Amino acid sequence: MIRFTIEQRHLVDVEGKPIANEAGSVSFHNCEADSADEAVRLFVKSDGAEVIGNIQKFPGFQAIATVRKTGGVYTLQVTPTSQTRLPIR
């Protein structure tokens, strides 16, 4: 298992209004998974969201995905976490 940090950036609200630059539009989460795309799937499932399009995978266990939730559209950027003793919640 690899520990990942997931950066969730709120892009637009339910009406399509851009809010990416507003305070509080970015949050960070932690997840353990075997791969970056599995980390996206686990986070999306636990967050009540759905992936829009494909999960884009990059070298070094990194991934980017666009997701839709009841609050709007978000991007997820998944990267390996450097702190191995960080508690998972």
ABEGO torsion letter per residue (X at the ends): XBBBBBBBBBABBAAGBBAAABBGABBBBBBBBABAAAAAAAAAAAAGBBBBEBBBBBBGGBBBBBBBBAAEBBBBBBBBBABAABBBX
